[in-house]
């Protein structure tokens, strides 16, 4: 009996030592970090096999046993993991059970367009050219109750942290939800008072966002556009022309003002069909609460501020002063706001 007890005890100690060594010693002393993708819906056994294929672990049984004993074998989060062959089996298991997937933090500044947002998401490997096309998909837009040609203007400018491997649809749902959290019930009630839809508010706010550099001018710029809409005047907003021509950041020419696009507010009446950029909450509020002024024009003073006018004559003098250096070239300046 004593010999049998000693044999059993020795075997048990050996097994305990083997398990400890398997759990807490790295698979390799030469660690190489790898990005390992765990697909959505993968079983725990499939996860273990993926780790073996990548050389992260040598033996799968200890990890299978550990998952079963701790009941974490059905709780592994899909996504991309940063793992190394120098990690112990326990460290690998702990990373998986805690769902420590690779995260990407991106910041979307106010005034960003869909093209800019796509570039930032692509830098993190969250989308590619094909997957980003969902931003223009009519069925997807309808599922979000978006009455616009695309997600332009509906992706709220903010800082986000997304797990690598997240579906583009889920990224966009989160960003649209953030916008609607900011564009809250009190602001929606105000929009109803003005008879404006969500799309109209965001469209006007996006124009204000592109025109204004300082918060104090946002309600004034908004007032100009509200006043022009009430009088049936064309908005004649230069940023909409640039957006329609895909010339963001370039100086506008007089020939551009006559080019027909759905967004050229020198040609069309009223607001364009959708936003031209992602507006901040300050611009959204300005679109809903314009200043109580009767301005119909404004022109840049080349220092980030604008000169506001009530009449076309006053506006022309301001254009000559601030844009033409005091020289009246005789060109048609009617309606120009920048």
N, C-alpha and C positions, 0 to 999 in steps of 0.2 A: 504493500500500500504506500509506503513511504517513497519507494522508487517511482510508483505511478504518479503520486502527487508531485514529485520533483519534475518528472517529465512534462506533466501538464502545465505546471508553473513555468517551466523553462520555455515551453512552446508559447504560452500566453505572453511572456515577457518579450519573446522574439517577435511575435506578431505585433505587440504594442510598439516595439522599437521600429519595426518595418513600417507601420502606419505613420508613426511620427516622422520618420525619415522621408516617407513619401509625401507627407503633407507639408513639411516645413523646409525641406531642402529643394533648391532650384533644380530644374531639369538640366540646366547647363550653366557653367560658370561664365561663359561668354554670352552675355545677354545681347540679343538683337530684338529691337522693338518692331512690332508688326501691328498693322491695322486689320482687325478681324471683324468681319461682318457676320452678325447673327440675324438671319432672315426672319421676317414675321411669320409666326406659326410653326417654327422649328421645334421639334420635340427635344427633350433634354438629352436623349441619346444622340440625336443629330448634332446638338451643340457640342457634346464631348468629341464626336468624330471630327467636327470642324476644327476644334482646338488641336487634335492629334495631327490632322492634315497640315496645319500651319506650324507644327513643331513646338507649340506652346507647352504641351504635355507629352509624356512618353507612354504612360499607361492610363487607360480610361477607367478601369474598374474602381480605383479609389475615389475618383470624382463622382462616378455613378452612385457609389455607396454613400458618399457624403451628401449628395443631393437627396437621396431617399431618406436617410436618417434625419436630416434637418427639415424635410418636406418642402425644400426649395426647388425641387425638380420640375415644378409646374409654374414657377414664378419668374423665369428668366426673361428679362426685357430684351426685345429686339433692338438692333442698332449696331453701331460701330464701336468697338472696344480697342483701346490702346494697350496691348499686352506684350510681355517679353518672356523669352525663354529663361531669363534669369529670375523670374518670379517663382515663388514656391506654389505648390498646388493649392494651399490654403489661400494665398494671396489672389490667385486666379479665381478661385471659387468665391472669395469675398467680393471681388470686383463684379462678378456676374450677379451674385445674389442682391447686391446693393444697386444694380443697374447703372454702374458708373460709365455710361456711354460717352463718347466724344461729343462735346458741346461746342457750338459756334455762336459767338456773340457778335451781332451786327447792329450798327446804328444807322437809322434812316433819317437824314436831316429833313426839316420842313422844306417843301418845294421840290422834293425829289420826284422824278417821273418814273414810269414803269421801266424804262430802259436803264435808268440809274439803279433802281432796286434790283433788277435782274443781274446787273454786274456784281453788286455786293453779295447776292445770294450765290452766284456762280463762284466767286472767290472762295467761299466756304465749302463748295462742293454740294450745296443743297439743291440746286437745280441745274439743268442744262437747257440749251435752246429749245429742245423738243418739249420737255416737261413744263417749261414756263408758258407754253401756249395755252395752258388751262386758264390763264388770266384773261383770255379773250373768248373762252368757250361759252356759248349762249346758255347751254343747259346748266353749267356750273354757276353762272351768274344768276340765273333764275332761282337756283337752290339757295342762294344767299339773299334773294329779294333785291337784287341790284338792277335798276332800270337804267343802264348805261352801256355804251359799246364795249367796255372792258373794266378791269379793276382799277384803272387810273383814278387816283383821288380817293379811293376807298381803303387804301392801305395806310394806316395811321403812322405818321413819322414818329419814331420812338426807338428805344434800345430793346432788342429782343435777344433771347438765348434759346437756340433751337438745337435739339439733338441731331447729330449727323445721321442721315438715313430717313428723316421724317418726310412724309409725303408732301409734295408742293401744295396739294389741296389743303392739308392741315395747317401749313404755314400761312396760307392766305386767309383761312377761316379765323385764325388767331389774330391776324392783323386787322381784318375787318371788324372783328368783335371789339378790339381795342378802340377802333374809331367810334363804334356805337356806344361804348362806355363813356367816351368823352362827349360825344354828341348825345347827351342824356335826355331824359324825359322833359325837363324844363325847357331845353333848347328846341325840342321837337314841338312842344306846345307853342313856342314863339314862331316857329316855321309855319304852323297851321294858321296863326293869326295873320301872317303875311301872305298866306296862300301859296307858300313855296313847298315843293317836294324836297325830299332828301337829296336827290340828284341836283336840283337847282341850287340848293344851298351850298353843296360841295363844289359845284361848278363855279359859282360866284366867288366862294372862299378861295378856290385855287387861283383865280385871277388876281384877287387881292394879295394872296401870298406871293405871287410872282412880281407884283408891282411894288409892294411895301418893303422897306428895309427897317423901319422903326414902328413899334407897336402903336405909338400915338397917332400915326397917319392911317392906320388900317380903317378905322371908322369913317374917315374923310374920303378915302378912295372908294370904300363901299358906297358911301352916299352919292358920289358922282355917278356910279353905275346904276344905283336905284333910281336916281333922278332921270337918267337917260332912258331907262326902261319905261318909266311912267309916262314920259313924253313921246314914246315911240321912236326915239333916236337910236341909231346904231351905236353899239358900245365902243367900237373902234379901239379895242385893247390890243396893243402890239404883241403881248405874250401869246395871245391866241393865234395870231398870224404865224409866229415862229413855230408854235406847236404843230399847226397844220402843215407847215412846210418841212418839219423835222430839222429846223435850223436853230435849235436851242443854243443860246450863248453867242450867236452871231448877230451883227448889226443888221437891222431891217432896212430894206430899200423901198423906194416909192413903187417900183414895179411889183414888189411882193404884196403890197397892199391891195392890188387888184386881182391877184391870183385866187380863183375860186376854190376853196376847200370848205368842208363842213364846219371848220373851226375859225374861219376868217371873219371876225366880227366887223370888218370894214365892208364885207359883202353881204353877210347874212343878217337877218333881223333877230334881236333877242340874244339869249344865251346860246352857246354852242351845245352840241348833244351830250357832252359830259365834261368832267373836270380835266384840267390840263396838267395837274400835279397833285401831290399830297399836301393838303393844307393843314396848318397847325390849328390848335383849338382857338388861338387868338384870332386867326383869320375867319374861322367858322363863326365865332361870336360877332366879329365885325360885320360879316355878311348878314347876320340876323339883327344886329343893332347898329345900323348906320348912324352917323352923326346927323344932327338936325341942322343941316345947312342946305343952301340952294346952289351949290357948285355944280357945274356941268363939264368942266374941263380940268385937267392938271398936266403939268409938264415938269420933267426932271430938272432940278437945279444943279445936277452933277456932283452933289455931295451926299447923296442918299435920301435927300428930302425933295419935296415937290412944291411947286407954286400952283395954287388952286384959283380958278377963275369962274365967274358967273356968266360971262358973255363971250361970244366968239372973238370980238374985237380985243377984249382984254387978254384972251388966250393967245391970240396972234402976237401981241406985243410981248407976252412972256416968252413965247417960242423964240422970237427974234433976240430977246435979251439973253436967255439962258442957253439956247441951242445954236444960235447963229452968230454969237459974239457981237450982237448989236447991229448986224448987217441984214437989211431987208433984201433978200435975193429975189423977191417977187414970186417965189414958188407958192403953190396952193397949200396953205397950212391948215385949212378948215378941218376941224375934228381931230387933229393929231393930239395925242395925250402924252406922248413920251418924246 
